[in-house]
Structures are given as structure tokens and as C-alpha cells.
Amino acid sequence: MFDILKGIEERIADPVIFYFVLGFDFEEKKKYRDAIESWKKVLKYLKVDSEIRIIIYVKIGNIYKIMKRYEEALAWIEKANKIRDKKGHEKEIEEILRYIQDILKKRR
């Protein structure tokens, strides 16, 4: 999918917005791998820890949860958890974190 976008990044006025919106579009279409790839590109272009970084960490964690890849989901949610105190989203992150931890406990 991303092969068609090669070379276009230099011409995009704001690649953060482009890939952010593209990730939501892929998620809506249940193209989860493409959504994750798109959001990882957002992280590549972000210069600072921002609200967007937390949202992306949570979105990627949620998608891994949907895909039942709980170890990876936990890793991304924990990344969000480390910077959440600065930016908020405590309730959402705690709910996802608790859900994934419960599943992992049951699997062990």
C-alpha cells in the first residue's frame, strides 16, 4: 500500500496530519496493519511528546488488542502511560492497560 506513497512525503505540506488521518481511514476500513504503519509514520515526524503522540500510542495499542496481539498492545499502552501524566487520557489508558493485563494473566 505505501509503495504508491514513496516520494510523495517531501511534497506533503504536513505529513503528521496526512498520516494521522490516513491511519484513521485505514482503521475504519479494518485495515489494521496499514493503520499501524501509517501511525508509526506520524511518530517519525513528531518532534516532541505531544497529545498526538499519546493518541497514536493508544490507537496502536488498541489495534494490537483487536488483533489479539496482547504483548505488543501492552508495550504501546505502557508507552502512552509513561507520558500521560503530562497530557491526560488517564482513564482511557488505565482501562486498556487493565484489560490487556487481565488477558495476559489468564494466558499464563
C-alpha positions in Angstrom: 0.0 0.0 0.0 2.6 2.5 1.0 4.7 1.9 -2.2 2.4 4.3 -4.0 3.2 7.0 -1.5 7.0 6.8 -1.9 8.5 10.1 -2.9 5.3 12.0 -2.0 6.3 12.7 1.6 8.5 15.6 0.5 5.6 17.2 -1.2 3.1 16.9 1.6 2.7 20.1 3.5 2.2 18.4 6.8 3.0 14.7 6.9 1.8 14.4 10.5 -1.7 15.4 9.6 -1.6 13.3 6.4 -0.6 10.1 8.0 -2.7 10.7 11.1 -5.9 11.0 9.0 -4.8 8.1 6.8 -4.4 5.9 9.9 -8.0 6.7 11.0 -9.2 5.9 7.5 -7.4 2.5 7.5 -8.7 1.7 11.0 -12.3 2.5 9.9 -11.8 0.1 7.0 -10.4 -2.6 9.3 -7.0 -2.4 7.5 -5.2 -2.6 10.8 -1.7 -3.3 9.6 -1.9 -0.3 7.3 -3.3 1.9 10.1 -0.4 0.9 12.4 2.1 1.6 9.7 0.6 5.0 9.0 0.6 6.0 12.7 4.2 4.9 13.1 5.0 7.3 10.3 3.3 10.0 12.3 5.6 9.2 15.2 8.5 9.5 12.9 7.6 13.1 12.0 6.6 14.3 15.5 9.3 16.4 17.1 8.1 16.5 20.7 6.0 14.5 23.1 2.5 15.8 22.4 -1.1 15.0 22.8 -0.9 13.4 19.3 1.9 11.0 20.5 -0.3 9.7 23.3 -3.3 9.3 20.9 -1.1 7.3 18.5 0.3 5.1 21.2 -3.2 4.3 22.4 -4.5 3.8 18.9 -1.7 1.4 18.0 -2.2 -0.4 21.3 -5.9 -0.7 20.7 -5.4 -2.2 17.3 -2.9 -4.7 18.5 -5.6 -5.6 21.2 -8.2 -6.1 18.4 -5.7 -8.3 16.6 -5.2 -10.3 19.8 -1.5 -9.4 19.9 -1.7 -8.6 23.5 2.1 -8.4 24.3 2.5 -5.7 21.6 -0.7 -3.9 22.7 0.7 -3.8 26.3 4.0 -2.3 25.1 2.3 0.5 23.3 -0.1 1.3 26.1 2.7 1.4 28.5 4.5 3.9 26.3 1.4 6.1 26.5 1.2 5.5 30.2 4.7 6.9 30.7 3.9 10.3 29.2 0.2 10.5 30.1 0.7 12.4 33.3 1.8 15.4 31.2 -1.0 15.3 28.8 -4.1 13.5 30.2 -6.0 10.4 28.9 -5.5 8.6 32.2 -8.9 6.9 32.3 -8.7 5.6 28.7 -5.2 4.3 29.1 -5.9 2.7 32.5 -8.9 0.8 31.1 -7.0 -0.6 28.2 -4.0 -1.4 30.3 -6.2 -3.3 32.8 -7.9 -5.2 30.0 -4.7 -6.3 28.4 -3.1 -7.2 31.7 -6.1 -9.3 32.7 -5.9 -11.2 29.4 -2.2 -11.8 29.7 -2.7 -13.1 33.3 -5.3 -15.6 32.0 -2.9 -16.8 29.3 -0.1 -17.6 31.7 
